């Protein structure tokens, strides 16, 4: 590693930060690796301490949720968010701030009402899934047919389904990694296709969430060319339980569904980008990203206002160092992630000629919980050196994990294009309690936990901007993914 900072610079930063409140996680066991004590590693530790003592990350997400709020891609509020981001980044003093246009799908949620008609009349709490068409003006009334999973629906005979409303009742299991979401989300994204192929008139899923609140979780669904489009909605978890209790009493439950959602064509949005210009390798890029858009039910605090705040804070702390790191640190606030990582795909196309200059990329899009582990997807021959280089992160509660990272939703397309990535794993134990619901609001964010994530990103970004390790070629299985 090349040391652009001197020992005196390290000392100066330490003196400047010596008054910071120490809120580091308690170490319960000795680190598994020897801590890197290079000048760069020491500066990264001071960056982390500064992040931990600062309210900057919380102030950013508070500003976004209060001054903008919900910002669905393709809407007027989406453009308000872009303007907010441009102004915020300029005021924070980044070397470069600019935006790049992206064509995004525009969709209006409208209203969604559902109720049980028989055997027991009761209202239900539902919401349209993103991209869904409306019901006929007078709604749909039909018996429901229950399936425990998308797989069970796929294997079912059309005779069970034709003319009915499909109900996928796949519960999402709670886990620190959020792996339960990956196991259940297929019903949301592909359920309408599978149901329509077998003659269903609509689909209603149990919300992809781990909560017990009577709130429905939205999220994007898909149609397929050549397959009829049917209305798609999600119901709250308590209402899914209610349907199950009714089915135990009478297998012929009839549902009424009325939705006014509408696809409105194509609109223009923007990826918003800020840069800390590298001191000696300015054409090489360390990308840290988040997505600026959100669903329209809550205020987009944890998804992904928190990510916006985390990566912006990390870059701002590095921007303010007396000596810039070698490589450029590029903050990308992606457009339209929620509706199909549209901004990320546009970024890859617009920056195709410089992807070979992207040293590594990572994205924060998993709420406001603390980072507990960092994984990479880099050259296996140099992975041990990368682990050692980042060993100082263990001082702040971050374990060095494995070499199987995907990088996060937007940057997950980059490994196939040859770009190394890292995944800074956040504690997602309660993330899916609030995800894509009206409950995604600022009060769900703990400022100290948010600050710890910003600290981790600051360490990661700085060390990668200084590193001299060859991170390519990537692991082959990730290139094929």
N, C-alpha and C positions, 0 to 999 in steps of 0.2 A: 504494500500500500504506500502511495506517495503521500508525504506529510507536508501539506501546504501551510499548516499552522505550526507555530513554535510553542515551546513549553511556556514561554511568557504569556502567549495569547491564551493558552489553557488556564493559566493562573488568573489572568485578568477576568475571564468569563466567570471563573469560580468565585472571585471576590465580589463580582457584581451580583451574583445569585446567592450569596451566603446567607442572606436573610430570608430566603424562601422557606415556607413551612414544609416540613418533611411529612408527606402523606403517602410514602411508599408502602406497598404491600408487605406484610410481615413474612419473612422467609421462614418456612417451616422445615426446610431441609437444605443441605449444601447443594450448590449448582452442580450439574452433571459434567460441566465442561469448565476448563480453566478460563477465567475472565480475561478478555482482551483488554490490555491496559495501554494501547497505543494512544498517541495524541488525539487521533480522530475519535477513538472510542471514548476518551475522556470528554471531549467536546459533545459527543452524542449524549453522554450521561447528563451533562449540564443542560442541554436542550430539553431532556426529559424532565429534569427537576423544574425547569422554568415552566414547562407545560403543566406540570402537576400543581404548581402554585398559582396558575393563572385562571381567570374566568373567561378568557377569550373564546374558547370553544363554545361555552354555554351562551355567551352573549351573541355569538353568530347565529346559533340555531333559534334563540329567542327572537332575534331580529327577523329571521326568515319566516317563522311561524306567526308572528304578530303582524308584521308589515305586509306579508304576502298571503300566507295561509295555504289552503289547498291549491294545487297548480297542475291540473290534469293536462297532459300533452295535447296541443292543438287548440287550447282555449285561450281566452284573453288573459287569464291569470298566469298561464304559462309564460307569456311575453312579459308580464309584470315581474315574474321571477327572474327572467333573463336580465331585465333592466336593473333589478335589485342586485344581482350578482355582479354585473359589470361595474356598477357604482361602488359596491362594497370592496371589490378587489382593487379598484383604482385607489380608493381611499386608504387601503392597507399598504400601498406603496410598492406593489410588485413591479418588476422591471418591464414586463409586458402584460397587457390585458387585451384580449380580443375575443371575437365570437365567430363561429362558422355555421352557416345555415344548414338546416336539416329538414327534409320533407317528412312529415309525421302524419299518421292517421288521426282524424278528428272524430270524436264520438261523444254523444250526449247521453247521460245516464237516464234522464227522465225520472219517472216514478215507477215503483214496483210494489204491488200489493198481492198478498196471497192469503188464503184461508182454507180451512178444512170445511167442506160442505157436509160430508157425512163420514162416519156415523155420528160424530160429535162436532157441532159447529164451533170453530175457534179461529181467531185471527192468528197469523204467523208473521214473524219478522224475517223479511227477505230483502235482498238487493240484487240488482242486475249484475251479471259478470261482464267484465270489460269487453266491448266489441259485439255484445249480443244484439240481435234484432228485437223488435217489439213483438208483443202478441197481437192478434187481431184486435180491433177497437173494442170489441165486447169481451175480450179476454178468452181464456181457455179453461174449460172445466172437463176434467177427465180423471179416471182412476190412476193411482200411482202403482208402480212396480219397483220394489226395493232391491238394491244390489249392494253388497258389502264393499265392492271395489270396482275399478275400471276393468280389471281382468275378468271378474265374474260377469260383468255386462258384456264384454267382448265375446265371451264363450256362450252366452245365452241364445236360445232360439228366438227368431223373430216373432213367433207366435205369442210369446209372453209379453211382448213389448208394443206391438202395433196398436196405434190409437191411444196409447197411455202416456203418462208423465213419468219419466224415469227418475228415480230417487237413488243417488249414490250416497251411501251411508258410511264412508270411510273415515274413521277417527284419526286425527293427527296426534301422534305421540310426542310428549314433551321430552326434549333432550338438549344438553348444553350446545351441541353442534347444530341443532335444528334438523337433524336427519329425518325426523318424522314428516317434515314438509315434503321432502323429496319423494317419500313413499306414497303420499296421498295426493299430491298436486296434479298428477296425471288425470284424475277424474275431472278436475276443473278445466284443464287446458284441452283435453281431447275427448271428454265425455259427450259433448254435443254431437260430435262426428259419429261416435260409436252408437249413440242412441238413435240418431236420425237414419243411419244406415239400416236400422231394423224397424223403422216405422213409428218411432216415438213422436209425439206432438210437442214435447218440451222436456227440459231436464232441470231438476233442482238438486243441488248437492248439499251435503252437510258442509258447513263452512270449514275451510282449511285453516284451522286455528286450534289452540290448546286451551282456550278460555272457557268459562261457564257463563259468560255474560250473554244477555239476550241482544246481541249485536251480530249482524251478518258480516262476513269477510268477503270483500270483492276481490278481483284479480282478473287477469286476462284469460280469455278463452279463444278457441280457434274454430274456424270453419274450413272445409276442404272443397275445392272445386269439384263439381259433379255430385256432391252430397247435399241434400236439402238442408237449408238453414232453419234451425228451430230455436225458440227463445231459451235462454240459459240463465239461471239464477242460483244464488246460494242462500240457505236459511241458517239462522243462528243455531248454535249447538243445543241449547235447551229446547228449541223447537224440533230439532231432529230427534231428540230424546222423546218428545211428546208424540211424534209420528210413530215411533217404535212402540210406544205404550199402546197407542190406538190399534196398531197392526196386530198386537197380541190378542186384542179383544175382537177384532173384526178385520179380516184380510182385505176387505173392500173399502179402502179409504179413498175418498174422492176429494181432489184438490181443485181450487179455483186460483188462477194466476192471471194477473193483468200487468203488463209492462209497456212503457212508452219510450224505451231507449231507442237511439237512432244513430246510425253511422252517417257522418257528415262530410265525407270526402277527405281531402288532403289539405293540411295547413303547413305553414313554415314555423319551425322553432330553431333553436340554436344550441350548439355546444359552446359553453363559455370556458375560456382557457386563460390561465395566468402562469407566468414563468418567473423563476429565479434564475437568472442567466449564469451559466457556469463560468468559472474564472479561467480555466485552461482548456476545457473540452466542451465549449458551449453548444456544439452540434450534437453531442451525445445526451440522451434524455432519460431521466428517471421519472416515470409517470405515476402519479398518485391521483386516484379519481374517486368520484362519487356521482350519484345522479341527482339532477336538480328537480326533475318532475316528481309529482306524487299523485296518488289517487285523490279523489275529490270528497271522500267521506270525512276524514279527519283533517288535521293541519299539516300532516307530513313531517312530524317531529322526529320520530325514530326511523321513518322510511321516506326519504333518506336525508332529512335535515341534519341529523346527527353526523352522517357521513360527510356531508358538505362542510360542516364545522370542523370535523376531525382533520381532514386533509388540508383544509385551508389554514387552520391553526398551525399544523406541522410545517407547512411551507413558509408561513409568515415568520415563525421563529428562526428558520434558516435564512430567510431574506434579511433579517436584522442582524445577522452575525457580522463582526468586523471584517471577516474574510469569507467570501462566497466559496462554496465547494467547487470541485473541479467540473462536474457535469451540471447541466441545466436540470432543474427540478420543474416539471410541468404539472400543474394542477388542471385536471379536466373535469368539469361539471357537465356530465353527459345529459343530453336531451332524451326524453321518451324511452327511458329504460323499461318503465312499467308496461308499455304496450308492445314490447318485443325488441329490446336493446337496439332501437332504431338509431339513436345517436352514436352508439359504439360502432355499428356497422358503417355509418357515414364517416366516422373518424378514420377507421381502417382504410377506407377507400381514398379519402382526401389526403391521407398521410402515407400512402403506399410507398412512395419514393424514399421515405425516411424511416420506415419501420426497422431497417437494419441498423439504425442509429439509436433505437430504443434499447437502452441497456437492461431495464427491467420495469415491470408495471405491477401495480397493486391497487385494489379498490376497497373502500369502506362502504358496505351496504348490508349491514346486519345489526342495525340498531345502535344503542348507546351504551352497551355493556362493555366491561373491560376486556382488553386483549389478553388472552391466557396462553397463546401459542402462536409461533410463526412457522409456516411451512414455505417451501420453495419449489420451483420447477426449473432447475438449472442443470448444467452439465454435470453428470454424476461424477466425473473425474475430479471436479473442483468443489463438490458439495461440502466435503469436510472442512475445507478452507472457509467457505461461506458461513458455515455454522460457527466456526471459531471467531470469525470477524464480527458476528452479531452476538457473541456470548454475553456482552454487557447488558443486553436486554433482560437477562435473567435477574438482574438486580432490581428490576421493576415489575416482577411477577410474570414475565413472559418466558415460557419454555421454548427451547429450540426443537422443532418437531421433525417433519419428514420432508421428502423431496417429491411430494405428490400434489402440489398446489394447483388450483385452477385460476386463482387470482381474483375471483369475484365476478358477478354476472356480466358486466360490460367488458371487462378485460379478458374474460374467459375465451374470447375468440382469437386472442393474440398468440397463444402458444402454437397454434396451427400455422401461424404466419411467421414463426421463428422467434418470437419475442419471449424472453424469460419472464416469469411472473412469481409473485409471492402472495400468500394468503395470511393475513394477520387475523387469526381466529378470535372473534369476540364471543363472550358468554351470551348465548341466545336462549337461555332457559325459559325466559318469559317473553321473548320477542314475538312469538306467534299468539300471545294473548291479545296483542294490540294491532298486529299486522293487517293493513288494508281495512281497518274499521274506523268508525267515528271516534274510537278511543285512542287513536294515534295522535296524542297531544303532548304539549311541552311538559306537563306535570309527570310524565312517565320517565323523564330523564333525570338521573342523578349526576349533578355537575362534577363530582369527584371521579366517578366511573368514566364519564365522557372525557375528562382531562387525562385519565390514564391511557385511553386509546389514542388521544392526540400525542401523548408522550411517546408511545410505541411507534407511531407513524413518523414522528420527527427523528427518532433514532434510526429507523430503517432507511428513510429517505436520505439522511445525511451520510450514513455509512455506505450506501449504494452509490451516492454521488462521488464519493472519494475512492471507492474500491478499484483495485487493479486486477481483479480476478476475471478470468475469461469465463463468462456464464453460458456460452453457447458451445456445442449444440445442446438442445434440450433433451430431456428423457424421451425416448422414441414413442412410448405409449401415449404420452401427452400430445405429441405431434399428430398422432393418428386420431386423437379424440375428436 
